[in-house]
């Protein structure tokens, strides 16, 4: 709103940018649908390759890489070693045996 310096009152602009006291008019659904129909076209999506085929495009090299991976895993399985997922720290002292036995020395209080 513009302020008139002489009268010191607020004037309403002529272009009608003020909100009306009544409900605002919603846009017509036909016009809205017409505008959206031109921009929202359905595009066909291309087929996505499996992730195993993305890294190595050649079929023979892909099979060789798979064999090498299986061979590395079989060596760990053969030796019955713990893999990455099997790493775990077990309890060093069983609590039911050692609870209440902290007597003299540095470890008598916390």
C-alpha positions in Angstrom: 0.0 0.0 0.0 1.2 3.5 -0.8 1.1 6.2 1.8 -0.1 9.7 0.8 2.3 12.2 2.4 -0.2 15.1 2.4 -3.2 13.3 3.9 -1.1 10.8 5.9 -3.5 8.0 5.1 -3.0 4.8 3.3 -4.4 4.6 -0.3 -5.5 1.4 -2.0 -3.5 0.8 -5.2 -5.5 0.9 -8.5 -4.3 -2.5 -9.8 -6.1 -4.4 -7.1 -3.2 -6.3 -5.5 -4.9 -6.3 -2.1 -6.6 -9.5 -0.8 -10.3 -9.2 -0.6 -12.1 -9.8 2.7 -14.3 -12.5 1.2 -13.0 -15.9 0.0 -10.4 -15.9 -2.7 -11.5 -17.3 -6.0 -9.9 -20.6 -7.0 -8.7 -21.1 -10.5 -10.9 -22.9 -12.9 -10.1 -26.7 -13.1 -10.3 -26.7 -16.9 -7.6 -24.1 -17.3 -5.4 -25.8 -14.8 -5.8 -29.2 -16.5 -5.0 -27.7 -19.9 -1.8 -26.2 -18.5 -0.7 -29.4 -16.9 -1.4 -31.6 -19.8 1.3 -30.1 -22.0 4.1 -30.4 -19.4 3.3 -33.7 -17.8 3.9 -36.2 -20.6 4.5 -39.8 -19.8 7.9 -40.9 -21.0 8.8 -44.6 -21.4 11.6 -45.6 -19.1 14.5 -47.5 -20.6 15.5 -50.9 -19.2 18.1 -50.8 -16.4 20.9 -53.3 -16.5 21.6 -55.4 -13.5 24.3 -54.1 -11.2 26.5 -57.1 -11.9 26.6 -56.1 -15.6 27.2 -52.3 -15.1 30.8 -52.6 -13.9 32.2 -55.0 -16.5 30.6 -54.8 -19.9 32.3 -57.9 -21.4 30.6 -61.2 -20.7 33.8 -63.3 -20.5 35.5 -60.8 -18.1 32.4 -60.7 -16.0 32.4 -64.5 -15.6 36.1 -64.5 -14.8 35.6 -61.8 -12.1 32.8 -63.9 -10.6 35.0 -67.0 -10.5 37.8 -65.1 -8.8 35.4 -63.7 -6.2 34.0 -67.2 -5.4 37.6 -68.5 -5.1 38.5 -65.9 -2.6 35.4 -66.7 -0.5 36.0 -70.4 -0.7 39.5 -70.1 0.8 38.0 -68.3 3.8 35.3 -70.9 4.1 37.8 -73.8 3.8 39.9 -72.5 6.7 36.8 -71.8 8.7 38.0 -68.4 9.6 35.7 -65.6 10.8 34.8 -63.3 8.0 34.1 -59.6 8.2 30.6 -60.1 9.5 31.7 -62.6 12.2 33.9 -60.2 14.1 32.7 -59.9 17.6 34.2 -59.2 21.0 32.9 -61.6 23.5 32.8 -60.8 27.3 36.2 -61.2 28.8 35.1 -62.0 32.3 31.8 -63.7 33.1 30.0 -61.2 35.3 28.3 -63.8 37.6 31.7 -65.1 38.7 33.5 -61.8 39.2 30.7 -59.5 40.6 31.2 -58.3 44.2 34.9 -59.4 44.4 36.6 -56.0 44.2 38.3 -55.7 47.5 41.4 -53.7 48.3 43.6 -51.8 45.9 42.8 -49.2 43.3 39.6 -50.9 42.1 37.7 -50.7 45.4 35.5 -47.8 44.3 34.2 -46.0 41.3 
